[in-house]
Amino acid sequence: MFRRFLTVVSVLALAVVGSVTAHVLAPEKAAADGCYTWGRTLQQGATGADVTQLQIRVAGWVSSGENLALDGDFGPATAAAVKRFQTGYGLPATGIADSATYSKIYGLQDDDCTPIHFDYSEFDNNCGANNYLGGKVSEATAKENIRRIMWQLEAMRHKLGDRPLNVTSGFRSVSCNEASGGSSTSLHMYGQAADLGLSNPPQCTMWNAGKTAGFEELLGPGYPGHNDHVHLGNKSTRSWSAPNC
């Protein structure tokens, strides 16, 4: 009896004269699937959780002073952010999230859905506690808020020529915020803020870059207590101040 074995990647076919028996092994899971995989093309008019996931990843590709809503509604603002993301990475600027757009996003994220150049551990010092506990929101909410911050910083980093950004403060518990001399209304207690320390690029460069990365709270050189770092935060009203910039 004649037998022929043929193996192609993860598919094994066994052919026997007079009958055929096929053993098919599923292909290896794509790296992107370790985090999140979109199952459809998204454009204006689309709604759903997959739109929200997209919005998180393009939140740093907005116009000056804009803060993209993570509402699961693919409107003009989301389309514009997608278009800027596409332009920023050399893709056709259609404003439609297609397979090429998703492939680029997949290449930018780790299995925990954080961007490749940032990690939760960079934002959880919390006065040495190394956690996301004790703030004004739950641990899960604080981490979700920080994940958005990370994607905004990923956009900033790319716009600045892929220059590393030095995170000096992220989430703070209420007690840590008090010990750090933070404001009683500090966004750090919600996981909605990050501080970037002295580094290259210069502080004023980072402060200005934050304007088109979705940050409504930007404090830098010349603002009391901010001569050694730039503060970036997400909130509903704009507060920008850096007199020395």
Order of alpha helices (4+ residues) and beta strands (2+ residues): beta-beta-beta-alpha-alpha-alpha-alpha-beta-alpha-beta-alpha-beta-beta-beta
